[in-house]
């Protein structure tokens, strides 16, 4: 028997400006991630809202790309979306072929996640919400975050630290489990 190639799954990592998408993709990728980061400049001061993220020095201008193998039979290709509103037009193209998404939320600025949540809900793309604990802090439990974001019960809310490989991996595994469960339920129907 010839070995078969693993199944490949496209996953988006989305969220607002400065929530940690590049960090999450980089922390979990088994390859050197492709990054399209550019320095923030004075020209963007009137466009980019740095409230709460004043220390940010660079931003993704196209996408981040990483890869992680989940066992021998499954490979995830991770596409991190740009977070700034002026780059949202790219999300439609990046979403083509995606089976699911991680919406990364900065608990200090939850309003920055509304557009990403709306994007996936409108397109029927399954997603989980991962709350990035900046500085290792999670001041609110998942239930309070769910309520604040008005998320339905079927959307998982997970607390994570995008800097930590194990935490990022666990978020991706939760999404994969959700996708498998949905596919099994559809097959049984």
Secondary structure by P-SEA (a helix, b strand, c coil): ccccccbbbbbbbcccccccaaaaaaaccccccccccccccccccccccccccccccccccccccccccccccbbbbbbbcccccccccccccccccccbbbbcccccccccaaaaaaaaaaacbbbbbbbbbccccccccaaaaaaaacccccbbbbbbccccaaaaaaaaaaaaaaaaaaaaaaaac
